[in-house]
Amino acid sequence: MQSRLTCLWKDPSAPKEHRAAVSLHSHTNHSKEGLSFIAEYAARQPLLNWALTTYSRRAYTRGAITVDFKKAYWTPPLLPLAAFRLERDQIEQNLNMAAMVSLTDHDNIDAPMHLRVVPESNAVPISVEWTVPFKDAVFHLGVHNLKDTAAQRTAAQLADYTEYPAIERLRDILKMLHDDPEVLVVFNHPMWDLAHIGKARHNCTVHDFIAELGMFIHAFELSGVRGWEENRAVLDLAEKWNQLVISGGDRHGMEPNAVLNLTNAGNFPEFIDEVRRKRHSHVLFMPQYAHPYTLRVFQSLLDTIREYPDRPKGSRCWDERVFHPDRNGEVRSLAEMWAKPPSFVTAFFAAVHMLEIPSVRDAARMAFAKPHEEMQFSLEKRQEAQGPWNESRALHSSRTHSTKSTAWPTLAANLRRSRENEGSPS
């Protein structure tokens, strides 16, 4: 088993050794992104909390609408073909390589299904980011390359589990996915506490999940939109469980995926075989990952609230892409429910739009930048360890031992000695 990590800005020649690059895990306007984080953040910000409370009272008084962020959601700005082209063009134009793109909307396969009938994107795999409640946590699994003939049925099974979770059913579903050698199952951003249960409880539940079901998971994701400290924790997790790491950009805005995979595969099923059977993964960090993390978050927000006049009517302005139940419980866009956005929202968005001014953006880049030390990604050989879930749960009767090349011991030690850096592995 071999996982390699490369930073393009350190080793620009790395792609030359490979035939193609793979973009995994990015989103289109078919994803429904929750807004509950707004209420949680506002609870810690007195001024924002006051503004939201005041507006909520006004909305109820004037329109009998109860503001409920748990039922509200927004959709990313890119249509499926535009999202596909963004990822493909980064690989073909910036790396001069063949491109493979797997789009994974939340619990929805509409985007790849639509793209399969477009000549330029008809090879796109049918993939999804599956929301998986497990005990007191919530995980996201990237499920890539469902079979055309069974995709809709499988997607319905996944959605049914999300709505009515039961661990015994989860095992059956994961086994079904694993039994298809051309399906890839990735544990997306495993260290992200999506259920907000606390870091310690989340980490314990992650280990329980892997101990019970890890034999059906083919790789752990290094995420393009999570900080380096969290990705470093994923490396430690992979070392503990003797698992491959793989790329996952998790793009929602206009910045193409910041983490890719390099491969010599000729098509997506061959890439899956490279990961699942040959146990090879070469993760490539793109230059945008080295940019200050906070600035990248604001840039994604800017992409979300920007107006797109060339888009179809109903998706041009940000409030046409944000949805909330009306007084009757029917989910509608905010643009349909108000005459204009609240003044405090308009003022905040105006401040974010200042990032489009080059001088302001340069100043923000300097302000958000963090000093860091050089980190080396060196390789050393050691014997492959017994899978920890085998030791704790005896789920497999035996396991073949083989020599592997791994970066984890040296890399983890270097990272622990380095100062904290959320923005870059460099």
C-alpha positions as CSV (number, residue, x, y, z in Angstrom):
1,M,0.0,0.0,0.0
2,Q,1.4,3.4,-0.9
3,S,0.0,6.9,-0.3
4,R,2.0,9.8,-1.7
5,L,1.5,13.5,-1.0
6,T,2.9,16.2,-3.3
7,C,2.6,20.0,-3.2
8,L,2.6,21.4,-6.8
9,W,4.4,24.6,-5.7
10,K,7.2,22.5,-4.3
11,D,7.4,19.9,-7.1
12,P,6.0,21.3,-10.4
13,S,7.3,18.2,-12.3
14,A,5.3,15.7,-10.3
15,P,2.4,15.6,-12.8
16,K,4.8,14.6,-15.6
17,E,5.1,11.1,-14.1
18,H,1.3,10.5,-14.6
19,R,-1.2,10.2,-17.3
20,A,-4.2,12.0,-15.7
21,A,-5.5,13.9,-12.7
22,V,-8.8,13.2,-10.9
23,S,-11.1,15.8,-9.3
24,L,-13.2,14.2,-6.6
25,H,-15.9,15.7,-4.4
26,S,-17.3,19.0,-5.7
27,H,-20.8,20.4,-5.8
28,T,-23.3,22.0,-8.1
29,N,-26.6,23.8,-7.7
30,H,-28.3,20.5,-7.0
31,S,-26.7,20.4,-3.5
32,K,-28.8,21.7,-0.6
33,E,-26.5,23.2,1.9
34,G,-27.8,23.8,5.4
35,L,-27.8,27.2,7.2
36,S,-28.1,26.1,10.8
37,F,-24.5,27.3,11.3
38,I,-25.8,30.9,11.1
39,A,-27.8,30.6,14.3
40,E,-24.9,28.8,16.1
41,Y,-22.4,31.5,15.0
42,A,-24.9,34.4,15.9
43,A,-25.3,33.0,19.4
44,R,-21.6,33.8,20.0
45,Q,-21.8,37.3,18.4
46,P,-24.0,39.7,20.4
47,L,-24.5,42.3,17.7
48,L,-25.4,39.8,15.0
49,N,-27.6,37.9,17.4
50,W,-29.5,41.1,18.1
51,A,-29.9,41.9,14.4
52,L,-31.2,38.4,13.7
53,T,-33.6,38.4,16.6
54,T,-34.9,41.8,15.6
55,Y,-35.5,40.6,12.0
56,S,-37.0,37.4,13.1
57,R,-39.6,39.2,15.2
58,R,-40.4,41.5,12.3
59,A,-40.8,38.6,9.9
60,Y,-43.3,36.9,12.3
61,T,-45.2,40.2,13.0
62,R,-45.4,41.2,9.3
63,G,-45.7,37.9,7.5
64,A,-46.4,35.2,10.2
65,I,-43.1,33.5,9.2
66,T,-41.0,31.8,11.9
67,V,-37.4,32.0,11.0
68,D,-35.9,28.5,11.2
69,F,-32.4,28.1,10.1
70,K,-32.6,24.3,10.4
71,K,-35.1,24.2,7.6
72,A,-33.4,26.8,5.4
73,Y,-30.8,26.0,2.9
74,W,-28.8,27.5,0.0
75,T,-27.5,26.1,-3.3
76,P,-24.1,26.6,-4.8
77,P,-23.9,28.9,-7.8
78,L,-22.6,26.5,-10.5
79,L,-24.8,24.5,-12.8
80,P,-23.6,21.0,-13.5
81,L,-22.0,21.6,-16.9
82,A,-20.2,24.7,-15.6
83,A,-19.0,22.8,-12.5
84,F,-17.7,20.0,-14.7
85,R,-15.9,22.4,-17.0
86,L,-14.3,24.3,-14.1
87,E,-12.8,21.1,-12.7
88,R,-11.8,19.7,-16.1
89,D,-10.2,23.0,-17.3
90,Q,-8.0,23.3,-14.3
91,I,-6.5,19.9,-15.0
92,E,-6.3,20.2,-18.8
93,Q,-5.1,23.8,-18.9
94,N,-3.0,24.1,-15.7
95,L,-1.6,20.7,-15.6
96,N,-1.8,19.7,-19.2
97,M,-3.2,16.3,-18.3
98,A,-6.2,14.2,-19.1
99,A,-9.1,15.0,-16.7
100,M,-11.5,12.8,-14.7
101,V,-14.2,14.6,-12.8
102,S,-16.6,13.2,-10.2
103,L,-19.3,15.6,-9.0
104,T,-20.8,14.7,-5.6
105,D,-23.9,16.7,-4.6
106,H,-25.4,16.1,-1.2
107,D,-27.7,13.1,-1.4
108,N,-28.5,13.8,-5.0
109,I,-27.4,12.3,-8.3
110,D,-29.3,14.6,-10.7
111,A,-26.1,16.5,-11.8
112,P,-24.2,13.5,-13.1
113,M,-27.4,12.0,-14.6
114,H,-27.9,15.2,-16.6
115,L,-24.3,15.3,-17.6
116,R,-24.3,11.8,-19.0
117,V,-26.5,12.9,-21.9
118,V,-24.1,15.8,-22.8
119,P,-21.4,14.6,-25.3
120,E,-18.5,16.4,-23.6
121,S,-19.3,15.1,-20.2
122,N,-20.8,11.7,-21.0
123,A,-18.0,9.8,-19.2
124,V,-18.6,11.5,-15.9
125,P,-19.3,8.9,-13.1
126,I,-22.6,8.8,-11.3
127,S,-21.5,9.9,-7.8
128,V,-23.0,11.3,-4.6
129,E,-22.0,12.6,-1.2
130,W,-24.1,10.5,1.2
131,T,-25.2,11.9,4.6
132,V,-24.7,9.0,7.1
133,P,-26.1,9.4,10.6
134,F,-24.2,7.0,12.9
135,K,-24.8,6.9,16.6
136,D,-24.7,10.5,17.8
137,A,-22.6,11.7,14.8
138,V,-23.2,12.5,11.2
139,F,-20.6,11.5,8.5
140,H,-20.3,12.2,4.8
141,L,-19.3,9.4,2.5
142,G,-18.3,10.0,-1.1
143,V,-19.9,7.2,-3.2
144,H,-18.4,7.3,-6.7
145,N,-19.3,5.5,-9.9
146,L,-22.7,3.9,-9.3
147,K,-23.8,1.7,-12.2
148,D,-26.2,3.4,-14.6
149,T,-28.8,0.7,-14.4
150,A,-29.0,0.7,-10.6
151,A,-28.0,4.3,-9.8
152,Q,-31.5,5.6,-9.1
153,R,-32.4,2.6,-7.0
154,T,-29.2,2.8,-5.0
155,A,-29.6,6.5,-4.4
156,A,-33.1,5.9,-3.1
157,Q,-31.6,3.3,-0.6
158,L,-29.0,5.8,0.6
159,A,-31.6,8.5,1.0
160,D,-33.9,6.1,2.9
161,Y,-31.1,5.3,5.4
162,T,-30.4,9.0,5.9
163,E,-34.0,9.6,6.8
164,Y,-34.4,6.4,8.9
165,P,-31.0,5.4,10.1
166,A,-30.3,1.9,11.5
167,I,-26.8,0.6,11.9
168,E,-27.7,-3.0,10.8
169,R,-29.1,-1.5,7.5
170,L,-25.9,0.6,7.1
171,R,-23.8,-2.5,7.2
172,D,-25.9,-4.1,4.4
173,I,-25.7,-1.0,2.2
174,L,-22.0,-0.5,2.6
175,K,-21.4,-4.2,1.9
176,M,-23.5,-3.9,-1.3
177,L,-21.5,-0.9,-2.4
178,H,-18.2,-2.6,-1.6
179,D,-19.1,-5.8,-3.4
180,D,-19.2,-3.8,-6.7
181,P,-15.4,-3.6,-7.6
182,E,-16.1,-0.5,-9.7
183,V,-17.6,1.6,-6.8
184,L,-15.3,3.8,-4.7
185,V,-16.4,4.7,-1.1
186,V,-14.5,7.5,0.6
187,F,-14.8,8.8,4.1
188,N,-15.0,12.5,3.4
189,H,-13.5,15.0,5.9
190,P,-13.7,12.3,8.7
191,M,-12.5,14.7,11.4
192,W,-15.1,17.4,10.8
193,D,-17.7,17.4,13.6
194,L,-20.8,17.9,11.5
195,A,-23.2,17.1,14.3
196,H,-21.5,19.5,16.7
197,I,-21.2,16.9,19.5
198,G,-17.8,18.0,20.5
199,K,-14.3,17.0,19.3
200,A,-13.7,14.3,21.8
201,R,-17.1,12.5,21.3
202,H,-16.8,12.9,17.5
203,N,-13.4,11.4,17.4
204,C,-14.5,8.4,19.5
205,T,-17.5,7.9,17.2
206,V,-15.2,8.0,14.1
207,H,-13.1,5.2,15.6
208,D,-16.2,3.2,16.4
209,F,-17.5,3.7,12.9
210,I,-14.2,2.5,11.4
211,A,-13.9,-0.4,13.8
212,E,-17.3,-1.7,12.9
213,L,-17.5,-0.8,9.2
214,G,-14.0,0.2,8.1
215,M,-13.6,-2.8,5.8
216,F,-16.1,-1.3,3.5
217,I,-14.3,2.1,3.3
218,H,-11.6,2.4,0.6
219,A,-9.9,5.7,1.6
220,F,-9.9,8.7,3.9
221,E,-10.2,12.1,2.3
222,L,-7.7,15.0,2.6
223,S,-10.0,17.9,2.0
224,G,-9.3,21.0,-0.1
225,V,-11.5,23.2,2.1
226,R,-10.5,22.0,5.5
227,G,-7.6,23.5,7.4
228,W,-4.2,21.8,7.5
229,E,-4.5,21.0,11.2
230,E,-7.6,18.9,10.4
231,N,-6.0,17.2,7.4
232,R,-3.0,16.4,9.5
233,A,-5.4,14.7,12.0
234,V,-6.7,12.6,9.0
235,L,-3.1,11.5,8.2
236,D,-2.8,10.3,11.8
237,L,-6.1,8.6,11.6
238,A,-5.0,6.9,8.3
239,E,-1.8,5.7,10.0
240,K,-3.6,4.3,12.9
241,W,-6.1,2.3,10.7
242,N,-3.6,1.4,8.0
243,Q,-5.7,3.2,5.4
244,L,-5.0,5.1,2.2
245,V,-5.7,8.8,1.9
246,I,-7.2,10.3,-1.2
247,S,-8.1,13.8,-2.5
248,G,-11.4,15.6,-2.1
249,G,-11.8,19.2,-3.1
250,D,-15.3,19.8,-1.7
251,R,-15.6,22.8,-3.9
252,H,-18.8,24.9,-3.6
253,G,-17.8,28.2,-5.2
254,M,-15.8,29.2,-8.2
255,E,-12.3,28.1,-7.0
256,P,-11.5,24.7,-8.6
257,N,-10.7,21.8,-6.3
258,A,-7.5,22.5,-4.3
259,V,-6.6,18.8,-3.9
260,L,-6.5,16.3,-6.8
261,N,-5.3,12.8,-7.4
262,L,-2.6,11.9,-9.9
263,T,-3.0,8.6,-11.7
264,N,-1.9,6.5,-14.7
265,A,-5.3,5.1,-15.2
266,G,-7.0,5.5,-18.5
267,N,-10.6,5.9,-17.2
268,F,-12.4,6.2,-13.9
269,P,-13.0,2.5,-13.3
270,E,-9.2,1.9,-13.8
271,F,-8.5,4.7,-11.2
272,I,-10.8,2.9,-8.7
273,D,-9.0,-0.3,-9.3
274,E,-5.7,1.6,-8.7
275,V,-7.1,2.7,-5.3
276,R,-9.0,-0.4,-4.2
277,R,-7.0,-3.3,-5.5
278,K,-3.5,-1.9,-6.1
279,R,-3.8,0.4,-3.0
280,H,-2.0,3.3,-4.7
281,S,-2.9,7.0,-4.2
282,H,-1.0,10.1,-5.2
283,V,-2.5,13.2,-3.7
284,L,-1.6,16.6,-5.2
285,F,-2.1,19.8,-3.4
286,M,-2.7,22.7,-5.8
287,P,-1.3,26.2,-5.2
288,Q,-4.6,27.6,-4.0
289,Y,-4.5,25.4,-0.9
290,A,-1.4,27.4,0.2
291,H,-3.4,30.6,0.3
292,P,-4.6,31.8,3.7
293,Y,-7.5,29.6,4.8
294,T,-9.7,32.5,6.1
295,L,-9.3,34.4,2.8
296,R,-10.4,31.3,0.9
297,V,-13.5,31.0,3.1
298,F,-14.4,34.6,2.3
299,Q,-13.7,34.0,-1.4
300,S,-16.2,31.1,-1.3
301,L,-18.7,33.3,0.4
302,L,-18.1,36.0,-2.3
303,D,-18.7,33.4,-5.0
304,T,-22.0,32.4,-3.3
305,I,-23.4,36.0,-3.0
306,R,-22.2,37.3,-6.3
307,E,-24.8,38.0,-9.0
308,Y,-24.6,35.9,-12.2
309,P,-26.6,37.8,-14.9
310,D,-26.0,35.1,-17.5
311,R,-27.7,32.4,-15.5
312,P,-31.3,31.4,-15.9
313,K,-33.9,33.5,-14.2
314,G,-34.4,32.4,-10.7
315,S,-30.7,31.6,-10.0
316,R,-29.0,35.0,-10.8
317,C,-29.0,36.7,-7.4
318,W,-28.0,35.2,-4.0
319,D,-31.5,35.4,-2.5
320,E,-32.8,33.4,-5.4
321,R,-30.5,30.6,-4.3
322,V,-31.4,30.7,-0.6
323,F,-34.6,28.9,0.5
324,H,-36.9,29.0,3.6
325,P,-40.4,27.8,4.4
326,D,-43.1,30.4,4.0
327,R,-46.0,30.9,6.4
328,N,-47.7,27.8,5.0
329,G,-44.6,25.6,5.3
330,E,-43.9,25.7,1.6
331,V,-40.2,26.1,0.8
332,R,-39.5,29.1,-1.4
333,S,-36.6,31.3,-2.3
334,L,-36.0,34.4,-0.2
335,A,-36.4,36.6,-3.3
336,E,-40.0,35.5,-3.5
337,M,-40.6,36.2,0.2
338,W,-39.2,39.7,0.7
339,A,-39.1,43.0,-1.1
340,K,-35.4,43.4,-0.4
341,P,-32.8,41.9,2.0
342,P,-32.4,43.2,5.5
343,S,-30.1,46.2,5.8
344,F,-27.6,44.4,8.1
345,V,-27.3,41.6,5.5
346,T,-26.8,44.1,2.7
347,A,-24.1,46.0,4.7
348,F,-22.2,42.8,5.5
349,F,-22.3,41.6,1.9
350,A,-21.1,45.0,0.7
351,A,-18.1,44.6,3.0
352,V,-17.4,41.1,1.6
353,H,-17.6,42.5,-2.0
354,M,-14.7,44.8,-1.1
355,L,-12.5,41.7,-1.6
356,E,-13.0,42.1,-5.3
357,I,-10.8,45.3,-5.1
358,P,-7.2,44.1,-5.7
359,S,-5.6,46.4,-3.0
360,V,-8.1,45.2,-0.4
361,R,-7.6,41.6,-1.4
362,D,-3.8,42.0,-1.2
363,A,-4.2,43.6,2.3
364,A,-6.4,40.7,3.4
365,R,-4.0,38.1,2.1
366,M,-1.2,39.7,4.2
367,A,-3.5,40.0,7.3
368,F,-4.7,36.4,7.2
369,A,-1.3,34.8,6.3
370,K,0.3,32.7,9.0
371,P,4.0,32.1,9.3
372,H,5.0,28.4,8.9
373,E,7.9,26.1,8.6
374,E,8.8,23.9,5.7
375,M,7.4,20.4,6.0
376,Q,9.0,17.4,4.3
377,F,6.9,14.6,2.8
378,S,9.5,11.8,3.0
379,L,8.8,8.1,2.5
380,E,10.0,5.1,4.4
381,K,9.2,1.4,4.2
382,R,7.7,-0.7,7.0
383,Q,5.7,-3.9,7.2
384,E,1.9,-3.5,6.8
385,A,0.2,-3.7,10.1
386,Q,-2.9,-5.8,10.9
387,G,-6.0,-3.7,10.3
388,P,-7.1,-2.4,13.7
389,W,-10.7,-3.2,13.2
390,N,-9.7,-6.9,12.7
391,E,-8.0,-6.8,16.1
392,S,-10.8,-5.2,18.0
393,R,-13.9,-6.8,16.3
394,A,-12.6,-9.9,14.5
395,L,-14.5,-9.1,11.4
396,H,-12.0,-10.8,9.1
397,S,-10.6,-14.2,9.8
398,S,-7.2,-13.4,8.2
399,R,-5.3,-10.6,6.4
400,T,-2.4,-10.8,4.0
401,H,0.8,-9.1,5.2
402,S,2.8,-7.2,2.6
403,T,5.4,-4.5,2.4
404,K,4.1,-1.0,1.9
405,S,5.6,2.5,1.4
406,T,4.2,5.1,3.8
407,A,4.7,8.7,4.6
408,W,2.9,8.7,7.9
409,P,5.6,8.1,10.6
410,T,8.1,10.8,9.3
411,L,5.4,13.1,8.1
412,A,3.4,13.0,11.4
413,A,6.5,13.7,13.4
414,N,7.4,16.7,11.2
415,L,4.0,18.1,11.5
416,R,3.9,17.8,15.3
417,R,7.1,19.7,15.5
418,S,5.9,22.5,13.2
419,R,3.9,25.5,14.4
420,E,0.2,25.4,13.9
421,N,-0.8,26.2,10.3
422,E,-4.4,25.9,9.1
423,G,-3.7,27.2,5.7
424,S,-1.0,25.2,4.0
425,P,1.0,22.0,4.2
426,S,4.0,23.8,2.9
